[in-house]
């Protein structure tokens, strides 16, 4: 009986550690989502001061990634989890890497705001043209964090498919920016900076898609990376 109680105690501690690390991931996700929201707001208002704050806060995102990764490593070494518990720790470890990179994308947009803050209104027009795409990426991030909190594979699959539409929006914005460059060659240096920011937004979609794949991996026990869409759908069904 005493041995059974010890086993329950250890199991309870392990579950508490897993819950804490999941809470830390959601806290990091909330910060990254706020970073992206604030970056898009700074872009829309050409707010240099807000953009500088976003750049400064990126250090906190990086610190959270390191801390959560260290906790994942400690749990694996100490608890030697198996089956779904191991998949959960691995999914968390991979997801925080994606979140940190989304944070980098938000920082990239913030740096664009600081670089073009004092430029003519034409540049602000170019930045406004990517706002719709940015809001699309923002919704994807919000939804994938919600799906990760619930480990909802059906929601993950919907977000996974949404990346196609973000890619289409990216292609449209790139074509528009190319037209601007042809009309005014003097704008090329600034437009190249905008292109980097647009690419960063497109990558937010890719990162969200990757997190969806980690959700599917945890729930279904299948690694769906590099599979085509129909194969992923077959696994989720």
Backbone as CSV, one residue per row, in Angstrom:
resi,resn,N_x,N_y,N_z,CA_x,CA_y,CA_z,C_x,C_y,C_z
1,UNK,0.831,-1.202,0.000,0.000,0.000,0.000,0.873,1.263,0.000
2,UNK,1.953,1.253,0.806,2.842,2.402,0.865,3.482,2.637,-0.501
3,UNK,3.907,1.531,-1.168,4.524,1.653,-2.492,3.535,2.275,-3.482
4,UNK,2.257,1.887,-3.365,1.223,2.431,-4.259,1.051,3.929,-4.025
5,UNK,1.069,4.334,-2.759,0.924,5.760,-2.440,2.091,6.571,-2.984
6,UNK,3.293,6.014,-2.885,4.480,6.692,-3.428,4.330,6.851,-4.944
7,UNK,3.853,5.789,-5.590,3.659,5.846,-7.034,2.662,6.922,-7.429
8,UNK,1.566,7.032,-6.653,0.563,8.054,-6.935,1.142,9.446,-6.728
9,UNK,1.994,9.579,-5.676,2.606,10.873,-5.380,3.508,11.309,-6.533
10,UNK,4.328,10.379,-7.027,5.236,10.681,-8.130,4.444,11.033,-9.384
11,UNK,3.389,10.247,-9.631,2.538,10.514,-10.792,1.889,11.882,-10.684
12,UNK,1.449,12.233,-9.480,0.829,13.540,-9.265,1.800,14.676,-9.501
13,UNK,3.045,14.497,-9.039,4.080,15.506,-9.257,4.358,15.689,-10.753
14,UNK,4.438,14.567,-11.471,4.722,14.597,-12.893,3.607,15.330,-13.639
15,UNK,2.353,15.019,-13.291,1.223,15.692,-13.936,1.244,17.191,-13.667
16,UNK,1.640,17.557,-12.448,1.726,18.979,-12.095,2.821,19.665,-12.914
17,UNK,3.949,18.975,-13.123,5.037,19.532,-13.917,4.603,19.725,-15.374
18,UNK,3.881,18.742,-15.902,3.388,18.859,-17.280,2.405,20.020,-17.408
19,UNK,1.551,20.165,-16.410,0.561,21.250,-16.451,1.253,22.607,-16.373
20,UNK,2.283,22.694,-15.539,3.011,23.958,-15.411,3.692,24.332,-16.715
21,UNK,4.283,23.341,-17.371,4.993,23.640,-18.613,4.013,24.026,-19.724
22,UNK,2.827,23.411,-19.709,1.796,23.812,-20.673,1.346,25.246,-20.411
23,UNK,1.205,25.602,-19.149,0.833,26.979,-18.805,1.895,27.970,-19.265
24,UNK,3.163,27.581,-19.135,4.247,28.447,-19.589,4.210,28.647,-21.098
25,UNK,3.881,27.586,-21.824,3.772,27.694,-23.289,2.657,28.666,-23.651
26,UNK,1.516,28.558,-22.970,0.412,29.458,-23.288,0.755,30.903,-22.921
27,UNK,1.511,31.090,-21.852,1.949,32.445,-21.488,2.875,33.000,-22.563
28,UNK,3.784,32.166,-23.046,4.682,32.591,-24.124,3.873,32.888,-25.385
29,UNK,2.911,32.022,-25.687,2.070,32.244,-26.855,1.302,33.550,-26.764
30,UNK,0.801,33.864,-25.562,0.086,35.120,-25.363,0.987,36.327,-25.608
31,UNK,2.231,36.244,-25.145,3.183,37.336,-25.358,3.501,37.496,-26.839
32,UNK,3.731,36.384,-27.519,4.058,36.442,-28.946,2.874,37.002,-29.742
33,UNK,1.665,36.571,-29.385,0.474,37.100,-30.059,0.368,38.609,-29.848
34,UNK,0.644,39.058,-28.622,0.603,40.493,-28.343,1.672,41.234,-29.135
35,UNK,2.861,40.624,-29.263,3.937,41.230,-30.044,3.512,41.436,-31.497
36,UNK,2.887,40.414,-32.074,2.460,40.516,-33.472,1.348,41.551,-33.621
37,UNK,0.382,41.546,-32.694,-0.708,42.530,-32.728,-0.166,43.950,-32.633
38,UNK,0.749,44.152,-31.693,1.319,45.482,-31.495,2.151,45.915,-32.702
39,UNK,2.860,44.976,-33.312,3.672,45.304,-34.486,2.788,45.757,-35.646
40,UNK,1.673,45.062,-35.832,0.749,45.444,-36.906,0.095,46.792,-36.610
41,UNK,-0.223,47.038,-35.340,-0.789,48.340,-34.960,0.234,49.457,-35.187
42,UNK,1.486,49.193,-34.812,2.540,50.190,-35.024,2.733,50.458,-36.505
43,UNK,2.610,49.412,-37.311,2.731,49.549,-38.757,1.607,50.423,-39.313
44,UNK,0.385,50.151,-38.860,-0.769,50.898,-39.361,-0.679,52.381,-38.990
45,UNK,-0.111,52.683,-37.812,-0.055,54.071,-37.334,1.318,54.706,-37.529
46,UNK,2.252,53.940,-38.088,3.631,54.406,-38.241,4.167,54.935,-36.908
47,UNK,3.981,54.117,-35.862,4.321,54.511,-34.495,5.711,53.978,-34.137
48,UNK,6.701,54.837,-34.249,8.085,54.419,-34.011,8.330,54.049,-32.556
49,UNK,7.758,54.790,-31.627,7.981,54.526,-30.193,7.449,53.145,-29.819
50,UNK,6.264,52.803,-30.300,5.698,51.493,-30.012,6.540,50.379,-30.652
51,UNK,7.024,50.645,-31.855,7.853,49.663,-32.542,9.129,49.372,-31.758
52,UNK,9.728,50.413,-31.186,10.954,50.236,-30.400,10.685,49.398,-29.152
53,UNK,9.512,49.551,-28.558,9.155,48.741,-27.388,9.007,47.263,-27.768
54,UNK,8.448,47.016,-28.940,8.293,45.638,-29.427,9.661,44.989,-29.602
55,UNK,10.581,45.728,-30.179,11.937,45.205,-30.396,12.591,44.858,-29.058
56,UNK,12.396,45.727,-28.063,12.974,45.493,-26.740,12.358,44.261,-26.075
57,UNK,11.049,44.069,-26.232,10.368,42.949,-25.582,10.710,41.601,-26.196
58,UNK,11.307,41.607,-27.382,11.654,40.331,-28.007,12.632,39.532,-27.143
59,UNK,13.416,40.227,-26.324,14.340,39.530,-25.420,13.579,38.630,-24.446
60,UNK,12.424,39.105,-24.015,11.616,38.307,-23.081,11.107,37.041,-23.766
61,UNK,10.703,37.165,-25.021,10.264,35.989,-25.779,11.397,34.971,-25.856
62,UNK,12.591,35.448,-26.165,13.750,34.555,-26.271,14.043,33.858,-24.944
63,UNK,13.930,34.603,-23.853,14.190,34.023,-22.526,13.176,32.937,-22.185
64,UNK,11.915,33.169,-22.561,10.880,32.173,-22.289,11.128,30.892,-23.076
65,UNK,11.594,31.035,-24.320,11.905,29.846,-25.117,12.987,29.016,-24.441
66,UNK,14.051,29.679,-24.007,15.162,28.976,-23.362,14.686,28.276,-22.089
67,UNK,13.894,28.973,-21.273,13.422,28.399,-20.014,12.550,27.163,-20.258
68,UNK,11.594,27.263,-21.181,10.692,26.138,-21.435,11.454,24.964,-22.025
69,UNK,12.395,25.250,-22.908,13.212,24.176,-23.482,14.011,23.457,-22.403
70,UNK,14.561,24.220,-21.469,15.318,23.611,-20.369,14.408,22.737,-19.501
71,UNK,13.185,23.190,-19.276,12.222,22.407,-18.495,11.855,21.111,-19.214
72,UNK,11.698,21.182,-20.527,11.406,19.972,-21.305,12.548,18.967,-21.192
73,UNK,13.774,19.457,-21.302,14.944,18.582,-21.185,15.025,17.960,-19.800
74,UNK,14.733,18.777,-18.767,14.782,18.272,-17.389,13.735,17.182,-17.172
75,UNK,12.541,17.398,-17.680,11.472,16.411,-17.504,11.827,15.100,-18.194
76,UNK,12.374,15.183,-19.403,12.746,13.963,-20.120,13.829,13.202,-19.363
77,UNK,14.830,13.950,-18.848,15.930,13.301,-18.129,15.479,12.719,-16.793
78,UNK,14.620,13.437,-16.091,14.222,13.037,-14.738,13.090,12.019,-14.738
79,UNK,12.101,12.230,-15.581,10.884,11.412,-15.541,10.879,10.286,-16.567
80,UNK,11.697,10.439,-17.610,11.731,9.448,-18.695,10.313,9.092,-19.164
81,UNK,9.563,10.101,-19.606,8.171,9.859,-20.007,8.090,8.947,-21.226
82,UNK,6.957,8.293,-21.363,6.740,7.392,-22.497,5.409,7.725,-23.148
83,UNK,5.208,7.189,-24.336,3.934,7.279,-25.062,3.465,8.735,-25.173
84,UNK,2.206,8.983,-24.774,1.618,10.304,-25.006,2.308,11.394,-24.181
85,UNK,2.808,11.051,-22.988,3.509,12.053,-22.181,4.775,12.528,-22.890
86,UNK,5.504,11.601,-23.483,6.706,11.974,-24.222,6.341,12.807,-25.442
87,UNK,5.285,12.415,-26.138,4.855,13.183,-27.313,4.471,14.610,-26.929
88,UNK,3.835,14.747,-25.756,3.449,16.078,-25.304,4.679,16.942,-25.053
89,UNK,5.671,16.414,-24.365,6.891,17.186,-24.076,7.597,17.564,-25.378
90,UNK,7.678,16.629,-26.312,8.328,16.913,-27.592,7.539,17.947,-28.386
91,UNK,6.205,17.829,-28.375,5.369,18.801,-29.086,5.550,20.198,-28.506
92,UNK,5.643,20.286,-27.183,5.856,21.578,-26.529,7.212,22.158,-26.918
93,UNK,8.240,21.322,-26.872,9.589,21.779,-27.199,9.658,22.333,-28.619
94,UNK,9.009,21.647,-29.539,9.018,22.095,-30.933,8.154,23.343,-31.124
95,UNK,7.011,23.392,-30.426,6.099,24.526,-30.575,6.736,25.827,-30.082
96,UNK,7.503,25.767,-28.989,8.088,27.009,-28.471,9.147,27.557,-29.430
97,UNK,9.804,26.667,-30.178,10.742,27.132,-31.204,10.003,27.914,-32.276
98,UNK,8.836,27.392,-32.688,8.029,28.087,-33.694,7.533,29.433,-33.144
99,UNK,7.132,29.456,-31.881,6.645,30.700,-31.285,7.758,31.748,-31.218
100,UNK,8.956,31.307,-30.883,10.077,32.255,-30.828,10.331,32.861,-32.208
101,UNK,10.187,32.063,-33.238,10.419,32.562,-34.596,9.294,33.488,-35.050
102,UNK,8.077,33.227,-34.576,6.989,34.172,-34.849,7.290,35.503,-34.155
103,UNK,7.844,35.422,-32.949,8.287,36.633,-32.266,9.319,37.393,-33.076
104,UNK,10.230,36.666,-33.718,11.220,37.303,-34.588,10.547,38.014,-35.761
105,UNK,9.473,37.411,-36.289,8.742,38.037,-37.395,8.098,39.348,-36.938
106,UNK,7.541,39.348,-35.727,6.959,40.577,-35.181,8.038,41.645,-35.017
107,UNK,9.201,41.229,-34.563,10.317,42.173,-34.411,10.728,42.740,-35.770
108,UNK,10.712,41.904,-36.794,11.076,42.351,-38.139,10.128,43.453,-38.623
109,UNK,8.848,43.261,-38.371,7.862,44.270,-38.767,8.091,45.559,-37.983
110,UNK,8.387,45.428,-36.689,8.657,46.601,-35.862,9.882,47.366,-36.376
111,UNK,10.904,46.654,-36.798,12.106,47.316,-37.327,11.784,48.058,-38.624
112,UNK,10.882,47.510,-39.421,10.464,48.200,-40.640,9.822,49.540,-40.293
113,UNK,9.000,49.544,-39.249,8.344,50.783,-38.824,9.379,51.828,-38.441
114,UNK,10.411,51.415,-37.702,11.435,52.381,-37.277,12.250,52.896,-38.461
115,UNK,12.453,52.045,-39.472,13.264,52.446,-40.625,12.525,53.404,-41.551
116,UNK,11.221,53.215,-41.708,10.461,54.010,-42.671,9.600,55.076,-42.000
117,UNK,9.821,55.289,-40.726,8.977,56.205,-39.953,8.928,57.600,-40.569
118,UNK,10.052,58.117,-41.010,10.113,59.503,-41.508,10.060,59.588,-43.034
119,UNK,9.683,58.496,-43.685,9.650,58.484,-45.146,8.341,59.087,-45.663
120,UNK,8.291,59.416,-46.952,7.078,60.012,-47.525,5.868,59.098,-47.394
121,UNK,4.703,59.673,-47.635,3.447,58.938,-47.461,3.355,57.721,-48.361
122,UNK,4.069,57.700,-49.480,4.025,56.549,-50.392,4.451,55.277,-49.666
123,UNK,5.466,55.399,-48.809,5.927,54.230,-48.069,4.867,53.749,-47.080
124,UNK,4.161,54.687,-46.471,3.102,54.294,-45.554,1.964,53.604,-46.309
125,UNK,1.765,54.031,-47.548,0.764,53.360,-48.383,1.171,51.916,-48.636
126,UNK,2.453,51.707,-48.890,2.947,50.344,-49.116,2.757,49.499,-47.866
127,UNK,3.051,50.066,-46.708,2.919,49.308,-45.463,1.460,48.970,-45.177
128,UNK,0.559,49.918,-45.516,-0.863,49.667,-45.313,-1.340,48.502,-46.176
129,UNK,-0.711,48.337,-47.331,-1.134,47.277,-48.246,-0.902,45.880,-47.671
130,UNK,-0.016,45.765,-46.696,0.236,44.436,-46.116,-0.562,44.220,-44.818
131,UNK,-1.354,45.242,-44.413,-2.083,45.117,-43.149,-3.080,43.959,-43.184
132,UNK,-3.801,43.800,-44.301,-4.786,42.721,-44.413,-4.125,41.357,-44.258
133,UNK,-2.981,41.209,-44.908,-2.241,39.955,-44.784,-1.785,39.740,-43.341
134,UNK,-1.358,40.816,-42.708,-0.918,40.716,-41.319,-2.037,40.293,-40.389
135,UNK,-3.227,40.826,-40.596,-4.366,40.450,-39.753,-4.748,38.990,-39.971
136,UNK,-4.577,38.512,-41.198,-4.827,37.096,-41.499,-3.862,36.213,-40.697
137,UNK,-2.583,36.582,-40.716,-1.580,35.833,-39.954,-1.872,35.899,-38.460
138,UNK,-2.328,37.056,-38.001,-2.667,37.243,-36.589,-3.803,36.301,-36.168
139,UNK,-4.830,36.178,-37.014,-5.943,35.274,-36.703,-5.481,33.823,-36.662
140,UNK,-4.595,33.452,-37.592,-4.059,32.093,-37.589,-3.334,31.796,-36.287
141,UNK,-2.530,32.753,-35.828,-1.778,32.550,-34.588,-2.735,32.419,-33.405
142,UNK,-3.725,33.289,-33.322,-4.689,33.216,-32.224,-5.388,31.860,-32.213
143,UNK,-5.809,31.404,-33.383,-6.554,30.144,-33.472,-5.669,28.939,-33.160
144,UNK,-4.408,28.984,-33.571,-3.550,27.829,-33.326,-3.186,27.744,-31.842
145,UNK,-3.064,28.873,-31.182,-2.813,28.846,-29.733,-4.014,28.256,-28.995
146,UNK,-5.210,28.606,-29.449,-6.419,28.038,-28.862,-6.477,26.531,-29.100
147,UNK,-6.141,26.117,-30.322,-6.143,24.679,-30.650,-5.091,23.936,-29.836
148,UNK,-3.935,24.563,-29.616,-2.871,23.921,-28.844,-3.279,23.771,-27.380
149,UNK,-3.957,24.764,-26.856,-4.412,24.699,-25.455,-5.367,23.524,-25.258
150,UNK,-6.189,23.252,-26.279,-7.178,22.172,-26.181,-6.712,20.888,-26.857
151,UNK,-5.555,20.943,-27.542,-5.060,19.823,-28.344,-6.186,19.300,-29.251
152,UNK,-6.737,20.234,-30.015,-7.891,19.978,-30.872,-7.407,19.711,-32.300
153,UNK,-7.446,18.452,-32.722,-6.905,18.109,-34.042,-7.778,18.635,-35.181
154,UNK,-9.077,18.695,-34.982,-9.952,19.192,-36.046,-9.712,20.682,-36.295
155,UNK,-9.581,21.445,-35.222,-9.253,22.864,-35.360,-7.870,23.021,-35.988
156,UNK,-6.939,22.168,-35.586,-5.579,22.221,-36.149,-5.601,21.986,-37.655
157,UNK,-6.437,21.061,-38.091,-6.517,20.766,-39.521,-7.078,21.955,-40.293
158,UNK,-8.058,22.645,-39.737,-8.625,23.822,-40.397,-7.582,24.927,-40.542
159,UNK,-6.798,25.144,-39.492,-5.748,26.168,-39.533,-4.661,25.753,-40.520
160,UNK,-4.341,24.473,-40.539,-3.347,23.921,-41.463,-3.723,24.272,-42.899
161,UNK,-5.003,24.139,-43.230,-5.467,24.427,-44.588,-5.524,25.925,-44.863
162,UNK,-5.675,26.732,-43.823,-5.761,28.185,-43.969,-4.455,28.778,-44.498
163,UNK,-3.348,28.078,-44.308,-2.052,28.596,-44.745,-2.018,28.819,-46.252
164,UNK,-2.777,28.042,-46.993,-2.827,28.206,-48.453,-3.311,29.609,-48.813
165,UNK,-4.347,30.089,-48.112,-4.898,31.411,-48.396,-3.923,32.521,-48.004
166,UNK,-3.174,32.305,-46.941,-2.170,33.306,-46.574,-1.070,33.362,-47.631
167,UNK,-0.684,32.223,-48.171,0.317,32.190,-49.241,-0.178,32.947,-50.472
168,UNK,-1.460,32.798,-50.777,-2.035,33.514,-51.927,-2.006,35.023,-51.688
169,UNK,-2.321,35.438,-50.454,-2.272,36.859,-50.113,-0.842,37.385,-50.242
170,UNK,0.115,36.589,-49.811,1.531,36.957,-49.917,1.920,37.206,-51.371
171,UNK,1.525,36.306,-52.241,1.852,36.457,-53.664,1.236,37.730,-54.236
172,UNK,0.012,38.051,-53.804,-0.644,39.269,-54.281,0.079,40.526,-53.829
173,UNK,0.505,40.566,-52.572,1.222,41.731,-52.055,2.570,41.878,-52.749
174,UNK,3.255,40.773,-52.981,4.552,40.834,-53.664,4.384,41.420,-55.065
175,UNK,3.341,40.989,-55.786,3.097,41.543,-57.131,2.853,43.055,-57.067
176,UNK,2.104,43.487,-56.052,1.832,44.913,-55.890,3.118,45.696,-55.629
177,UNK,3.974,45.151,-54.784,5.228,45.828,-54.464,6.166,45.869,-55.668
178,UNK,6.145,44.817,-56.458,6.951,44.817,-57.684,6.494,45.929,-58.630
179,UNK,5.180,46.143,-58.698,4.637,47.220,-59.534,5.123,48.573,-59.042
180,UNK,5.121,48.769,-57.720,5.637,50.018,-57.152,7.087,50.251,-57.563
181,UNK,7.899,49.190,-57.531,9.315,49.330,-57.878,9.497,49.724,-59.334
182,UNK,8.679,49.154,-60.206,8.792,49.477,-61.633,8.352,50.916,-61.903
183,UNK,7.369,51.393,-61.158,6.878,52.751,-61.346,7.853,53.795,-60.827
184,UNK,8.571,53.448,-59.763,9.484,54.410,-59.145,10.747,53.692,-58.653
185,UNK,11.768,53.580,-59.499,12.998,52.861,-59.118,13.662,53.412,-57.853
186,UNK,13.424,54.702,-57.548,14.025,55.273,-56.345,13.479,54.635,-55.073
187,UNK,12.316,54.004,-55.188,11.681,53.395,-54.009,12.210,51.986,-53.721
188,UNK,13.055,51.473,-54.601,13.475,50.064,-54.484,14.071,49.719,-53.118
189,UNK,15.014,50.510,-52.564,15.576,50.126,-51.250,14.515,49.965,-50.158
190,UNK,13.577,50.913,-50.102,12.536,50.820,-49.078,11.580,49.663,-49.346
191,UNK,11.250,49.444,-50.613,10.335,48.349,-50.937,10.976,46.997,-50.604
192,UNK,12.270,46.893,-50.763,12.946,45.644,-50.384,12.786,45.379,-48.893
193,UNK,12.844,46.440,-48.094,12.613,46.284,-46.650,11.185,45.808,-46.387
194,UNK,10.227,46.377,-47.119,8.833,45.959,-46.968,8.676,44.495,-47.372
195,UNK,9.360,44.104,-48.437,9.301,42.709,-48.885,9.780,41.748,-47.805
196,UNK,10.821,42.140,-47.083,11.307,41.294,-45.993,10.235,41.144,-44.920
197,UNK,9.523,42.237,-44.629,8.462,42.180,-43.617,7.298,41.314,-44.092
198,UNK,6.962,41.432,-45.387,5.889,40.608,-45.947,6.268,39.130,-45.878
199,UNK,7.523,38.852,-46.178,8.013,37.473,-46.082,7.917,36.976,-44.643
200,UNK,8.215,37.856,-43.684,8.118,37.471,-42.272,6.684,37.083,-41.919
201,UNK,5.709,37.814,-42.452,4.307,37.480,-42.201,3.930,36.140,-42.829
202,UNK,4.424,35.904,-44.026,4.154,34.620,-44.677,4.713,33.481,-43.846
203,UNK,5.861,33.716,-43.225,6.482,32.688,-42.392,5.678,32.462,-41.103
204,UNK,4.972,33.484,-40.621,4.097,33.281,-39.452,3.090,32.188,-39.769
205,UNK,2.520,32.232,-40.969,1.588,31.191,-41.378,2.226,29.820,-41.394
206,UNK,3.448,29.755,-41.901,4.168,28.473,-41.930,4.412,27.952,-40.521
207,UNK,4.756,28.862,-39.598,5.011,28.453,-38.208,3.725,27.931,-37.561
208,UNK,2.614,28.609,-37.840,1.322,28.150,-37.301,0.980,26.764,-37.856
209,UNK,1.250,26.578,-39.127,1.014,25.277,-39.762,1.852,24.199,-39.078
210,UNK,3.093,24.514,-38.769,3.957,23.553,-38.084,3.408,23.192,-36.702
211,UNK,2.906,24.190,-35.967,2.334,23.913,-34.647,1.124,22.999,-34.781
212,UNK,0.336,23.201,-35.835,-0.791,22.292,-36.098,-0.305,20.854,-36.238
213,UNK,0.815,20.675,-36.913,1.357,19.327,-37.107,1.816,18.713,-35.794
214,UNK,2.289,19.539,-34.859,2.689,19.013,-33.547,1.461,18.614,-32.733
215,UNK,0.354,19.333,-32.904,-0.896,18.951,-32.238,-1.348,17.581,-32.738
216,UNK,-1.316,17.417,-34.060,-1.717,16.139,-34.660,-0.786,15.019,-34.196
217,UNK,0.502,15.308,-34.118,1.484,14.319,-33.648,1.162,13.868,-32.228
218,UNK,0.844,14.830,-31.355,0.541,14.477,-29.967,-0.719,13.616,-29.869
219,UNK,-1.780,14.034,-30.540,-3.071,13.360,-30.389,-3.110,12.027,-31.134
220,UNK,-2.591,12.017,-32.356,-2.706,10.831,-33.199,-1.471,9.932,-33.160
221,UNK,-0.368,10.451,-32.629,0.855,9.642,-32.569,1.517,9.452,-33.911
222,UNK,1.212,10.343,-34.864,1.763,10.241,-36.214,2.497,11.531,-36.576
223,UNK,3.674,11.375,-37.129,4.439,12.531,-37.595,3.968,12.865,-39.007
224,UNK,3.287,14.001,-39.157,2.689,14.341,-40.454,3.510,15.378,-41.223
225,UNK,4.685,15.695,-40.718,5.537,16.605,-41.475,5.877,15.989,-42.829
226,UNK,5.902,16.818,-43.851,6.287,16.424,-45.215,5.235,15.561,-45.914
227,UNK,4.080,15.350,-45.278,2.995,14.653,-45.950,2.145,15.661,-46.704
228,UNK,1.509,15.217,-47.805,0.631,16.148,-48.511,-0.687,16.289,-47.750
229,UNK,-1.479,17.278,-48.145,-2.674,17.628,-47.399,-3.667,16.467,-47.265
230,UNK,-3.846,15.715,-48.341,-4.824,14.609,-48.293,-4.368,13.522,-47.332
231,UNK,-3.052,13.287,-47.248,-2.546,12.282,-46.311,-2.758,12.725,-44.864
232,UNK,-2.565,13.996,-44.607,-2.781,14.532,-43.252,-4.265,14.407,-42.894
233,UNK,-5.131,14.729,-43.846,-6.575,14.624,-43.594,-6.981,13.194,-43.254
234,UNK,-6.383,12.220,-43.932,-6.705,10.811,-43.670,-6.325,10.416,-42.247
235,UNK,-5.207,10.952,-41.747,-4.746,10.638,-40.389,-5.668,11.283,-39.351
236,UNK,-6.094,12.516,-39.622,-6.927,13.250,-38.668,-8.320,12.628,-38.573
237,UNK,-8.835,12.113,-39.679,-10.199,11.533,-39.672,-10.288,10.320,-38.780
